[in-house]
Amino acid sequence: MSTAVMPTYGRIDIAFESGEGPYLIATDGRRYLDFCAGIAVNALGHGHPKVVEAVKAQAEKLWHTSNLYRIPEQERLADNLVASSFADLAFFCNSGAEAVEGGLKLCRKYQSATGNDDRWRIITTTGSFHGRTIATLAAAKNPKHLDGFGPPADGFDQVPFGNTNELRAAVTEETAAIVVEPIQGEGGIHPATPEYLQALRNVADEYGLLLFYDEVQCGVGRSGKMWAHEWSGVAPDVMAVAKGIAGGFPMGVVMATEAAAQGMTAGTHGSTFGGNQLACAAANAVVEEIASPGFLDRVVEIGGYFMAKLEELVAARGDVFGSAHGVGLMLGVTCKVPNLELMTKTREAGLLTVIAADDFLRFLPPLTIEESHVDEAIAVLDEVAANWGKDG
Ligand SMILES: *Cc1c(COP(=O)(O)O)cnc(C)c1O
């Protein structure tokens, strides 16, 4: 597998050449059930006709003109996102890390614009993941990701995820904001409780901080609500969105209330590609489909079905699996055997999944799956578990 591509990934030696809904077909003709979906990106599966049509039509008209000019497709997308959320304003970029980074800048700028130039530090939580840029690495403080990249950028104070006392104790006169994933993804599937998010909201309000949710993975319908924090009823001031939003076309979004974004005036931030016509055509098709009547109810229903099946599996195969976790179609099981090996065996049996943390097998299928796909996935997991250790 020696290629000219910089070897920053531990790649699996499979290439896919086509896809249909939740299935991927490899170059050797083998068909896989895709419960990874490009790491929660292909929200509507592969080759969804509405998204394909929207991108094709836009590709024939116009791709990119830059943010020097108005972009009607971007305005339509911003209207859609604002209509479905706490936010008043949306800024468009191209990835999750860029969205988180933009949100961090917005938080600092808010404090500066409201006369608090000394408030610039951000409180983050253990087990989080916010991307691979210098600032987002410093925010998450994962030692594996930081190794060899010099001293982490200053300005981030980390507290244990889920612990309100330590959070309160970490607030200083320099604190600007708190950033948290409403459902942690890369760090294992860990939903924040509504009580925890409410406590963060209270601390933020008490000390004049912004509450910033990283919904890069859990947003855009993944949890069965358009935004994962809706399950708690606790709204943030700022939110980062990416992965699923354009169904596989690169896009990130910073969403915020008008008050939180008051410092983000002309010239304060930018992104050359951000929200171009082609990206917004894809995103509008995805967002409009997910917001269509009944779509999210269906995600909740199928997610509940999947979770019940996972609980049965975990109970029946307690030698391999620990417990089932998650919300909607952002699910995972803890593993009592090495999770990477489990992912490999599962893939060899025809099911694509993705690991998380040290001991999770994670399931992020397209939001369009049906019961039959869940049954197919569970049958593979059950077979792999039943044969565990038998083939040496
Ligand atoms: C994937 C992810 C990111 C980073 O997104 P990229 O597009 O890889 O930069 C940030 N936050 C969360 C919660 C993520 O899951």
The ligand as an ORCA input file, in Angstrom:
! r2SCAN-3c Opt
* xyz 0 1
  C     -15.003     15.039     13.593
  C     -15.135     16.030     14.668
  C     -14.473     17.281     14.623
  C     -13.479     17.621     13.542
  O     -14.039     17.621     12.272
  P     -13.078     17.648     10.977
  O     -14.042     17.839      9.856
  O     -12.365     16.345     10.951
  O     -12.149     18.773     11.147
  C     -14.727     18.177     15.626
  N     -15.574     17.891     16.632
  C     -16.221     16.718     16.709
  C     -17.167     16.476     17.841
  C     -16.013     15.735     15.750
  O     -16.636     14.558     15.840
*
